[in-house]
Amino acid sequence: MSIVRNQQMRNSARSSRTCSRASCGKSASKTLTYIYADSTAVLGPLATYAEPHAYDLCPIHSEKLTVPNGWSVVKLTPETESGGPSEDDLMAIADAVREVRQQQFEQSKVSTPEIGRRGHLRGLPSS
């Protein structure tokens, strides 16, 4: 499946979800989850998949959100979300992969001497 098709399916799944509040049929735009151990409610962007213990909210209900006394609310906005690894992080990962691959290549050249090769088959000395 192509990346574009996968993204289209994900977006269509997101847009078909409605607000979890009773008698509200508006499209959901945020997902609310609770961390009971920390007495925290987390309101973030609409989750990719509907979760049983998460609540999808429309813009109106996400703005009017209230929590019990003593609880805190964490509102994740696109500015505070992680944008993924930086370019430096990606380059460091690529360099590490190249280094490991080079080591594996050098080890394979030393450890498997060929005594003959014919087409796609090769003979190796017995141990």
Contacts in CASP RR format, 6 or more apart in sequence:
PFRMAT RR
TARGET T0000
AUTHOR 0000-0000-0000
METHOD contacts of the structure
MODEL  1
MSIVRNQQMRNSARSSRTCSRASCGKSASKTLTYIYADSTAVLGPLATYA
EPHAYDLCPIHSEKLTVPNGWSVVKLTPETESGGPSEDDLMAIADAVREV
RQQQFEQSKVSTPEIGRRGHLRGLPSS
10 48 0 8 1.000
13 48 0 8 1.000
13 49 0 8 1.000
14 28 0 8 1.000
14 46 0 8 1.000
14 48 0 8 1.000
15 27 0 8 1.000
17 27 0 8 1.000
17 28 0 8 1.000
17 46 0 8 1.000
17 50 0 8 1.000
17 56 0 8 1.000
18 24 0 8 1.000
18 25 0 8 1.000
18 26 0 8 1.000
18 27 0 8 1.000
18 28 0 8 1.000
18 56 0 8 1.000
18 58 0 8 1.000
19 25 0 8 1.000
19 26 0 8 1.000
19 27 0 8 1.000
19 28 0 8 1.000
19 56 0 8 1.000
19 57 0 8 1.000
19 58 0 8 1.000
19 61 0 8 1.000
20 28 0 8 1.000
20 32 0 8 1.000
20 55 0 8 1.000
20 56 0 8 1.000
20 57 0 8 1.000
21 57 0 8 1.000
21 58 0 8 1.000
21 61 0 8 1.000
24 58 0 8 1.000
24 60 0 8 1.000
24 61 0 8 1.000
25 58 0 8 1.000
26 58 0 8 1.000
26 59 0 8 1.000
26 60 0 8 1.000
27 58 0 8 1.000
28 46 0 8 1.000
28 56 0 8 1.000
28 57 0 8 1.000
28 58 0 8 1.000
29 45 0 8 1.000
29 46 0 8 1.000
29 57 0 8 1.000
29 58 0 8 1.000
29 59 0 8 1.000
29 62 0 8 1.000
30 43 0 8 1.000
30 44 0 8 1.000
30 45 0 8 1.000
30 46 0 8 1.000
30 56 0 8 1.000
30 57 0 8 1.000
30 58 0 8 1.000
30 59 0 8 1.000
30 62 0 8 1.000
31 43 0 8 1.000
31 44 0 8 1.000
31 45 0 8 1.000
31 46 0 8 1.000
31 47 0 8 1.000
31 51 0 8 1.000
31 54 0 8 1.000
31 55 0 8 1.000
31 56 0 8 1.000
31 57 0 8 1.000
32 41 0 8 1.000
32 42 0 8 1.000
32 43 0 8 1.000
32 44 0 8 1.000
32 54 0 8 1.000
32 55 0 8 1.000
32 56 0 8 1.000
32 57 0 8 1.000
32 62 0 8 1.000
32 65 0 8 1.000
33 41 0 8 1.000
33 42 0 8 1.000
33 51 0 8 1.000
33 53 0 8 1.000
33 54 0 8 1.000
33 55 0 8 1.000
34 40 0 8 1.000
34 41 0 8 1.000
34 42 0 8 1.000
34 53 0 8 1.000
35 41 0 8 1.000
35 42 0 8 1.000
38 72 0 8 1.000
39 68 0 8 1.000
39 70 0 8 1.000
39 71 0 8 1.000
39 72 0 8 1.000
40 71 0 8 1.000
40 72 0 8 1.000
40 73 0 8 1.000
40 74 0 8 1.000
41 65 0 8 1.000
41 67 0 8 1.000
41 71 0 8 1.000
41 72 0 8 1.000
41 73 0 8 1.000
41 74 0 8 1.000
42 73 0 8 1.000
42 74 0 8 1.000
42 76 0 8 1.000
43 57 0 8 1.000
43 62 0 8 1.000
43 65 0 8 1.000
43 73 0 8 1.000
43 74 0 8 1.000
43 75 0 8 1.000
43 76 0 8 1.000
44 75 0 8 1.000
44 76 0 8 1.000
44 77 0 8 1.000
45 76 0 8 1.000
45 78 0 8 1.000
45 81 0 8 1.000
46 56 0 8 1.000
47 54 0 8 1.000
47 56 0 8 1.000
50 56 0 8 1.000
57 65 0 8 1.000
65 73 0 8 1.000
67 73 0 8 1.000
85 93 0 8 1.000
112 124 0 8 1.000
113 124 0 8 1.000
113 125 0 8 1.000
114 122 0 8 1.000
114 123 0 8 1.000
114 124 0 8 1.000
115 123 0 8 1.000
115 124 0 8 1.000
115 125 0 8 1.000
116 122 0 8 1.000
116 123 0 8 1.000
117 123 0 8 1.000
END
